[in-house]
Amino acid sequence: MWGLCLSVGVGGGGIISGYIIQDLGWNWTYGICAILYGVLGVILFLWCPETAYRRDALLNTDLGNDDRAEHLAEKRISLEEKRGHVESIERVETNITFSEEKHMNLRSLRVFNGRQCDDAFWKVLTRPLMMLVFPQVLFSFFAYGLTTSWLVVVGGVLAQLFTAPPYNFSVSGVGLVSVSALIGSIIGAFITGPLADWVVKFMSRRNKGIYEPEFRLVIIVVTLTLGGMSFFGFGWSLQVQDPWIGPVIFYGLQYFSVGFMSIAVYGYLTDCHRDKAPEAFAAINLRNIYSFGMNYFISSWISTQGPKEVFCIVGGIHVFICLCAIPMYIFGKRCRSWTSRVGLFQTVMRA
């Protein structure tokens, strides 16, 4: 859903903004966004409560190999002795009942509703950057960051490419080019999840029933083949001035293929660093640095060297980044073992 919303926002937003610019002027694209953000701010405050939940560390049964049933039972007895009127929550896995206090809905509207972590503020603030020392996070930062940043960059030069001859599109026509991106994003979102699960189950069966996080990286082969094809084809078709349907289809294929990279990276990080997944996700979302920097020179680069050379280089970088998943697949298990033994990485995890 995260990947879908990101892609639909970039692709679908272009369709709407094209008509706004044509009918009201480019300034109103920001004005309407400001209005929407104001309304959404009120909606988020009233109807989207904070979902962060501070559960007891004993309940993290998926971390470590020790049997915690006895500790959980002792915890249940302790909680029942301390609290009177409580709400029972059954845990089917251990057949143990835990109790928690009920809270009024108005309590969730408080600006400050208690701490979700006892760590110092500066540690929480810097931990996402510190997570980049982990090989899995660093790989995800480059792989996910570069592949998704291309979408923003290409979307930023559509007007330059399609308002010029031989296409001569209007502003709204340029916006309609993003229909292919919208379709590609939606189709990809509903295919990537089931396909990723099927691949993981298939490889686990072949691995004598043992699952390894690196199995998540296998579907990047789709991003490698279709994504590389989309960038090379997009630039080449624009250079030879193919009918508009050619580059538009390749543009939509970019969004379709990147969805496979997103679900591979998010699944891989969750499995490798489940207890620090929020920090890992925050680290890889520093990817905006890429698109911020590339938007400064991509337009002049296309004007100077032409779309064919530019997007063939982009496609080559994309292919190289996807191929980096091969050494990560081969050495990922060793990297996870290494980070679990070296003191530096343990210090980061506890920081």
N, C-alpha and C positions, 0 to 999 in steps of 0.2 A: 504493500500500500504506500509505503514511503517513496519507493522508486516510481510508482505510478503517478502519485501526486506531483513529484518533481518533474517528470517528463511532460505530464499534461499541462502543468503550469507554464513550462517553457514553450511547448508546442501550441497548446490551445490558446495561450495568452496572445500569441501573434495574430491569430484570426480576429480576436476582438479588437486589439489595438489598431489593426489596419483600418477598420471602419471608423473607429473613434478619430484617428488622425485625419482621415479623409473628410469626415463630416464636421468635426469640432475643432480640429487642430491638434498638434502633437502635445501642447501643454495640458490638454484635458486627459491624456493618458495618465498623468501623475495626479491630476485633480480627482478623477474617479477612483484611482487606487487609494487616495487619502480618505475618501468617503467610505469606501468599503472597509478599510482598516479601522476606521472609527466605529463602524457598526459591529465589526467582528470583535473589537476590543471589549465592547459591552457584553456580547454573547459569550465570549470566552470567560469573562469574569463571573457571570451569573450561572452558566450552565456547563462549564467544563472544569470541574474541581481537580485539584492536584491529586494525581494517582500514585505518587511516590509512597511506598509502603515500607516501613522499617520492621521487618520481621526478625525473629530471633535467629541467630547464626546456626542454632541446632537444626533448624528446618532446612538448611541448605544441604540436603542429603545427596545432591549430585556432585558436591565438592568433596573429594576424598573417598577413601575406600572403607572407612570404619563404620561399623553398625551402630547407629545412633538411637535405636528404638528404646533402649533402657533410659538414655538421657532424656528423650522426648517424654517418656512416661513420667519421670521425676518432675520435669517441667510442668506437665499438665497438673499434677497433684499440687505443686507449689502455687500455680495460678488459681486453682479452684479454692485453695485455702485463703488466698488474699482477697478474692473478689466475691461479692454476693450475687447481685442481679447481673447476669452476663448473657451474652449471646453465644450459643454453641456452634462451633465450626468443626465438622467431621473431616478427618483426613483419611480417605479410603486406603491409602497405601499402607498405613501403619495401624489402622483401626484405633486411633487415639483421638480423643476429643479435646480441642483447645477452646478457650473462652476469651472473648475480647469485649471491651466496652462498646456500647452504642454511642454515637455522637449525632447531634442534631445537624441538619443540613446547613444551618446558618454558620456553624463552626467552620465549614469548609471555605467560607468567604473571607475569613480573616487573612490579612496581609501576611501575618506571621503566625504559623500554626505548629510551632515546634521544630526541632532539628531532626533531619533525616540521617545525619551522620555526625559523629563526634570529632571528626578530623578538623584540624585548623583550616580556616578559610583559604589561606594562601596555598595550602596543599591541594585542596579541591580545585582551586583555580588553575594551578599549573600541571595537574596530573595528566590532562589530555596531551599536553606537549611532551611530558615525560614518557607517555605511552609509545611515542614514536621510536623509542630505542628498541622496541620489540620487533623482531623480523617480520612477524605476521602483520602487525599494524603498519609498519613501514611499507611493505609490499602493497597492502590494501590502499594506503594513502596515494601511492603513485598510480596503481592500476585503476582504481575507482575514480580517483581525482582527474586523471588525464582523459579517460574515456568519456566521462560525463561533461567535462569542461568543453570538449569539442562541440557538444550540442549547443551550448550557449554562444560559442564563438561563431558557428555557422549561422545560427539564427540572427546574429547581429549584422551579417553581411548579405542577407537575402535581398534587401532593397537595392544594394549596390549591384547585385548580380542580375536581378530580374526586372529592374526598371530600365536597364540599358538594352539596346538592340541585341539580338533580334526579338526579344520577348516584349519589351515596352509595357510591362504590367503597370496598372494603376496601384496606388498605395493599398487599397483594399484587396486587389489581386495578389499582391505580395503576401498579405496576411493569409489569404486562402491557400497559399503554398503549404502552410503549416497544418492543413487538414491531413496530409499524409503522415506528418509527425504524430498527430493526435491518434489516427487509426493505428499506426505502428506501435505506439505506447500502450494502447488498450489491449490489442491482440497479444503483445509481448507479455503484459502483466498477467494475463490469464493462462499463458502457456508456460512461462518460466517456472512458476512454483510447482505445479504437478510434475513437470519434466525433471526439475532438480531433485525432488523427492524420489522419483522413480530411479534416477541414476544412482542416488545414494543407497537405496535399498538393493539394487542390482549388484553394485560393487561390494556391499557388505556381505551379501550371500556368497559372492565369489571369494571373499576374504574369510571364509569359514565363520561367518556370522559376526565378525568383529568390525565395528564401525570406526573409521578414522576421519577427523575433520577435513583432511586433504581431499577426500572424495568430493567435497563441495566445489573444488576448483575445476573439475572435469568439464562442466558445461561452459567454461570460458572458451572452449573450442568453437562454440557457435558465435561468440563475439569476435573471435579471431577471423573466422572465414567470412561471415556476413558483414561484420563491421568493416573489415579491410576492403571487401568488395564495394561497400556503399561509399566509402570515401574516395577510392580510386575512380569508381564509376561516376560519382557526382562531379568531380573536377574534370574528367575527360569529356563527359557529355556536354558540359558547359563550354568547354574549349572549342569543340567541333560544332557547337550550336545545334545540338539535337533538338527535336520538338520538346516543348516544356514538360511533357509527361515523363521523359527520361530522367532528368535531374530530380524531379519531384518524387518519383518512386525511390530513387536512391536516397533522397533525404529522409523519407519515411523509414527506410531500411536501417538508417543509422539509429533511430530511436528504438526500433524493434530489437536490434542486436545488443544495444547497451543494457537493456533490461536483464540480460543473462549475466553480465558482469556484476550488476548491482546485487542480484540475489545470491550470487556465488560469494561475493565479498562479505555481505552481511551475515550469511550463514556461517561462513568460515570464522569470522571474528567472534561470533556468538559462541561457537563451539570451542574455540581456543581460549578465550578470555571471558567466560560467562560472568564471573564475579566483577569484572571491570569493563563490561560491554559498553555502558554509557560513555565512559571516558574514551574507549577505543573509537566509538562512533563519532564523538566530538572531534577526535584527532583527524580522522579521515575526511571530515567535512570542512577542514581547512582548505579543501580543494578549490574553494573560491579564489584563492591566490592565483591559480593557473588562469582561470577565465578573466580575472581582473587584468593580469599582465598581457595576455594574448590579444585582448580587444584593443590594445593600444597600437598594435602594428599590423594586424591581419588585413585591414582595409587597404593600406598603402602597399602591402606585400602583394595582394591580388592585383592591384592596379599596375604594379611594376612588372611582375613575372607571369601573370595570368592564372586563372583558376586551376588549370591542369597541373602545373608544377607545384602550386601551393598545396592542393589537396592530395597529390601523390606523396608529398613529404609528410603531410598529416597522417595519411594512411599508413605510410611506412613506420612512423612513430607508434601509431596505434597497434600495428602488428607486433612490433618489438615489445611493447608493454604487455600484450597478451601472451607472448612467448615466455615472458618472465615467470608465468605461472608454472612452467615445466620444472625449473629448479626448485621452486617453492613446493611443488608436489613431491619432488624426490627427497628434498632435505627438510621438509616441514616438520616431520616427526622428530628429527634430530634437533631442530631449532626449539621445539617445544620442550624437549628434554633438557636442552642447554639452559633455557631461560628459567626452568624450574630448579636448577642447581646453582646457578651463579648468583652471588649475593647482591650484585647491582640490581638485577631485575626484581629480586624479592624486596629490595628496599623501595623500588618504585611502586610495587603493588601495595606495600604497606603505607606508603607516604600519604 
